[in-house]
């Protein structure tokens, strides 16, 4: 009887493993060159991907536009990749006023795929050389962060204020007290063998979200150090990040040179795709 049960468990595990591998190949969020070529067919320019080694990790990012322009630097949420903002790179009006850079955060896309980093301090360190590369030109640099990218760009501004001129936080999960209570299902997803039954992109996402609240708590005394102009964009129907995060921003950004909060009651979490014009307007205002 025991052998029969064990055999069934092994078969079930094998089936789940095969399914997970199929899902992993479909849900990488990686941007393939073929997709870039198709999206930018007929355009005079297209994004170029680059890699830079930081602390032994190959960090991947894409850029498009003139080196003479200010830089709009996009940071995606969880999960995701630099391709989350590929449609902004197709905006010819926007490309007349900014160079666009979009990065694969560690654990996603082609930046150490599947192996996430829970520390926002360490994530900021991994982004620093890329951001510094574009700031060296002396041009204005605007950081735009969506979802988990929101607290990361805030952390980066706290740690490296000399590199950032403006912040645009889009549906950012920045308030520790507003983080949902999800440990009941996130902790089991960290345990072997369940961990390896989850597609790699979601495995990385689960790992960093599981530890996000304490990372946000570490940032609480540092919000007063942000002095750059900030624009916060938040939807009232966001089911993934509490709309009250915008209230938190108003409470904490007491020393920002300026603070504008854009609330849209009917908007959900997926602002870059549903309301890209709000981000575009925020970039123009930041200039």
C-alpha positions as CSV (number, residue, x, y, z in Angstrom):
1,X,0.0,0.0,0.0
2,X,2.8,2.4,1.0
3,X,4.6,1.7,-2.3
4,X,1.5,2.4,-4.3
5,X,0.9,5.7,-2.6
6,X,4.6,6.7,-3.0
7,X,4.4,5.8,-6.7
8,X,1.3,7.9,-7.1
9,X,3.0,10.9,-5.4
10,X,6.0,10.5,-7.6
11,X,3.8,10.4,-10.7
12,X,1.8,13.4,-9.6
13,X,5.1,15.3,-8.8
14,X,6.4,14.4,-12.2
15,X,3.3,15.6,-14.0
16,X,3.4,18.9,-12.0
17,X,7.0,19.3,-12.8
18,X,6.4,18.9,-16.5
19,X,3.5,21.4,-16.4
20,X,5.7,23.9,-14.5
21,X,8.4,23.7,-17.0
22,X,6.0,24.4,-19.8
23,X,4.5,27.3,-17.9
24,X,8.0,28.6,-17.2
25,X,8.9,28.7,-20.9
26,X,5.6,30.7,-21.5
27,X,5.8,33.1,-18.6
28,X,9.4,34.3,-18.6
29,X,8.4,37.9,-19.6
30,X,11.7,38.0,-21.6
31,X,11.7,40.1,-24.7
32,X,13.0,38.2,-27.7
33,X,14.8,39.9,-30.6
34,X,12.0,38.7,-33.0
35,X,9.4,40.5,-30.9
36,X,11.5,43.7,-31.0
37,X,11.9,43.4,-34.8
38,X,8.2,42.9,-35.3
39,X,7.1,45.8,-33.0
40,X,9.6,48.2,-34.5
41,X,9.2,47.3,-38.2
42,X,9.0,50.5,-40.1
43,X,10.5,52.6,-37.3
44,X,13.7,54.5,-37.8
45,X,15.2,53.1,-34.6
46,X,14.6,50.2,-32.2
47,X,15.7,49.3,-28.7
48,X,19.2,47.9,-28.2
49,X,19.8,45.6,-25.3
50,X,23.0,45.7,-23.2
51,X,24.5,43.7,-20.3
52,X,26.7,44.9,-17.5
53,X,28.2,42.7,-14.8
54,X,27.5,44.0,-11.3
55,X,28.7,42.1,-8.2
56,X,29.0,39.0,-10.4
57,X,25.5,39.3,-11.8
58,X,24.8,40.1,-15.5
59,X,22.2,42.9,-15.5
60,X,20.3,43.4,-18.7
61,X,18.7,46.6,-19.9
62,X,17.4,48.2,-23.1
63,X,17.7,51.8,-24.5
64,X,16.4,53.8,-27.3
65,X,16.8,57.5,-28.3
66,X,19.3,60.2,-28.6
67,X,22.2,60.5,-26.1
68,X,21.8,64.3,-26.1
69,X,18.3,64.1,-24.4
70,X,17.3,63.7,-20.8
71,X,16.7,60.1,-19.7
72,X,13.5,58.5,-18.7
73,X,14.6,55.3,-16.8
74,X,11.8,52.7,-16.3
75,X,11.8,50.0,-13.5
76,X,9.2,47.2,-13.8
77,X,7.1,45.5,-11.1
78,X,6.9,41.9,-10.0
79,X,7.0,39.8,-12.1
80,X,8.0,41.6,-15.3
81,X,10.8,42.7,-17.5
82,X,12.1,45.7,-19.4
83,X,9.5,44.9,-22.1
84,X,6.7,46.1,-19.8
85,X,7.5,49.6,-21.2
86,X,8.2,48.7,-24.8
87,X,5.2,50.6,-26.1
88,X,6.7,53.8,-24.6
89,X,9.7,53.1,-26.8
90,X,7.5,53.2,-29.8
91,X,6.2,56.7,-28.9
92,X,7.9,58.9,-31.5
93,X,6.6,62.1,-29.7
94,X,8.2,61.0,-26.4
95,X,11.4,60.1,-28.2
96,X,11.8,63.6,-29.4
97,X,12.2,64.8,-25.8
98,X,13.8,61.9,-23.8
99,X,16.0,58.9,-24.2
100,X,14.3,55.9,-22.8
101,X,16.0,53.2,-20.8
102,X,14.2,50.1,-19.3
103,X,15.9,47.5,-17.1
104,X,15.4,43.9,-16.2
105,X,15.5,43.8,-12.4
106,X,17.5,41.0,-10.8
107,X,15.7,37.7,-11.1
108,X,13.7,38.8,-14.1
109,X,14.1,38.9,-17.9
110,X,17.8,38.4,-18.7
111,X,19.1,39.6,-15.3
112,X,19.9,36.3,-13.4
113,X,16.5,35.0,-14.2
114,X,14.7,33.1,-11.4
115,X,17.0,34.2,-8.6
116,X,15.4,37.2,-7.0
117,X,17.0,39.6,-4.4
118,X,14.8,40.4,-1.4
119,X,16.9,43.4,-0.2
120,X,15.9,46.7,-1.8
121,X,19.3,48.1,-0.8
122,X,21.0,45.4,-2.8
123,X,18.6,45.8,-5.7
124,X,19.5,49.6,-5.7
125,X,23.2,48.7,-5.7
126,X,22.7,46.5,-8.8
127,X,20.9,49.3,-10.6
128,X,23.4,52.0,-9.6
129,X,26.1,51.5,-12.3
130,X,23.4,51.6,-15.1
131,X,21.8,54.7,-13.7
132,X,25.2,56.3,-13.2
133,X,26.1,55.6,-16.8
134,X,23.3,57.8,-18.1
135,X,23.8,60.5,-15.4
136,X,27.4,60.9,-16.3
137,X,26.3,62.8,-19.4
138,X,25.0,65.5,-17.1
139,X,21.5,65.1,-18.5
140,X,18.4,65.1,-16.3
141,X,17.4,61.6,-15.1
142,X,13.9,60.7,-14.3
143,X,13.2,57.4,-12.5
144,X,9.8,55.8,-13.2
145,X,8.8,52.8,-11.1
146,X,5.7,50.7,-11.4
147,X,4.3,48.5,-8.6
148,X,7.4,47.0,-6.8
149,X,9.5,49.2,-9.0
150,X,8.0,52.1,-7.0
151,X,9.6,51.4,-3.6
152,X,12.9,50.4,-5.4
153,X,13.2,53.8,-7.1
154,X,12.4,55.5,-3.8
155,X,15.1,53.4,-2.1
156,X,17.6,54.3,-4.8
157,X,16.8,58.0,-4.3
158,X,17.4,57.6,-0.6
159,X,20.8,55.9,-1.2
160,X,22.0,57.7,-4.3
161,X,20.3,61.1,-4.4
162,X,23.0,62.6,-6.6
163,X,22.0,60.3,-9.5
164,X,18.3,61.1,-9.6
165,X,16.5,64.4,-10.6
166,X,12.8,63.4,-10.6
167,X,10.7,60.4,-9.4
168,X,7.5,59.1,-10.9
169,X,5.9,56.4,-8.7
170,X,3.2,54.4,-10.5
171,X,0.9,52.2,-8.4
172,X,3.8,51.8,-6.0
173,X,3.6,49.4,-3.0
174,X,5.5,51.8,-0.7
175,X,3.6,51.6,2.7
176,X,4.6,48.7,4.9
177,X,1.3,48.8,6.9
178,X,-0.7,48.4,3.7
179,X,1.1,45.2,2.5
180,X,-1.5,42.3,2.3
181,X,-1.3,39.3,4.7
182,X,-0.2,36.7,2.2
183,X,2.4,34.6,4.1
184,X,-0.1,31.8,4.3
185,X,0.4,31.0,0.7
186,X,3.8,32.6,0.0
187,X,5.8,30.7,2.6
188,X,4.8,27.3,1.2
189,X,5.8,28.5,-2.2
190,X,9.4,28.8,-0.9
191,X,9.6,25.2,0.2
192,X,11.1,22.4,-1.9
193,X,9.6,20.7,-3.9
194,X,6.7,23.3,-4.3
195,X,9.3,26.0,-5.0
196,X,10.4,24.2,-8.2
197,X,6.8,23.6,-9.4
198,X,6.3,27.4,-9.7
199,X,7.4,29.1,-13.0
200,X,10.7,30.8,-12.4
201,X,9.4,34.3,-12.9
202,X,6.7,33.8,-10.3
203,X,9.2,32.1,-8.0
204,X,11.4,35.2,-8.1
205,X,8.3,37.4,-7.6
206,X,7.1,35.4,-4.6
207,X,10.5,35.6,-2.9
208,X,10.9,39.3,-3.1
209,X,7.2,40.1,-2.2
210,X,7.4,37.8,0.8
211,X,10.1,40.0,2.3
212,X,8.9,43.3,1.0
213,X,7.2,44.5,4.2
214,X,10.3,44.5,6.4
215,X,12.2,46.2,3.5
216,X,9.6,49.0,3.5
217,X,9.8,49.3,7.2
218,X,13.6,50.0,7.0
219,X,12.8,52.9,4.7
220,X,10.4,54.6,7.0
221,X,13.0,57.0,8.6
222,X,14.5,57.8,5.2
223,X,11.5,59.2,3.3
224,X,12.3,62.7,4.7
225,X,15.6,62.6,2.8
226,X,13.9,62.6,-0.6
227,X,14.1,66.2,-1.9
228,X,13.6,65.6,-5.6
229,X,10.2,66.5,-7.3
230,X,7.9,63.5,-7.1
231,X,4.8,62.5,-9.1
232,X,2.6,59.7,-7.7
233,X,0.0,58.0,-10.0
234,X,-2.5,55.7,-8.3
235,X,-5.8,54.0,-9.3
236,X,-8.8,53.8,-7.1
237,X,-9.7,50.3,-8.3
238,X,-6.2,48.8,-7.8
239,X,-6.7,45.3,-6.4
240,X,-3.0,44.6,-6.0
241,X,-1.7,47.7,-4.3
242,X,-3.9,49.6,-1.9
243,X,-4.9,53.1,-3.2
244,X,-4.0,54.4,0.2
245,X,-0.4,54.1,-0.8
246,X,-0.9,57.5,-2.4
247,X,-1.9,58.9,1.0
248,X,1.2,57.4,2.5
249,X,3.3,59.2,-0.1
250,X,1.6,62.5,0.8
251,X,2.4,61.9,4.5
252,X,6.0,60.8,4.1
253,X,7.4,63.0,1.3
254,X,7.5,66.1,3.4
255,X,10.8,67.5,2.0
256,X,10.2,66.7,-1.7
257,X,10.8,69.8,-3.8
258,X,7.3,69.3,-5.2
259,X,4.7,66.5,-4.9
260,X,1.8,65.9,-7.2
261,X,-0.5,63.0,-6.6
262,X,-2.7,61.9,-9.6
263,X,-5.6,59.8,-8.5
264,X,-8.0,58.1,-11.0
265,X,-10.9,56.5,-9.2
266,X,-11.7,54.1,-12.1
267,X,-8.1,53.0,-12.8
268,X,-6.7,49.6,-11.8
269,X,-3.1,48.5,-11.1
270,X,-2.0,48.1,-14.7
271,X,-1.4,51.8,-15.4
272,X,1.4,51.4,-18.0
273,X,-1.0,49.5,-20.3
274,X,-4.4,51.0,-19.5
275,X,-3.4,54.7,-18.9
276,X,0.1,55.2,-20.5
277,X,-0.9,58.8,-21.2
278,X,-0.7,59.6,-17.5
279,X,2.9,58.4,-17.3
280,X,3.8,60.3,-20.5
281,X,2.3,63.5,-19.1
282,X,4.2,63.0,-15.9
283,X,7.5,62.6,-17.8
284,X,6.8,65.8,-19.7
285,X,5.9,67.7,-16.5
286,X,9.2,66.4,-14.9
287,X,11.2,68.0,-17.7
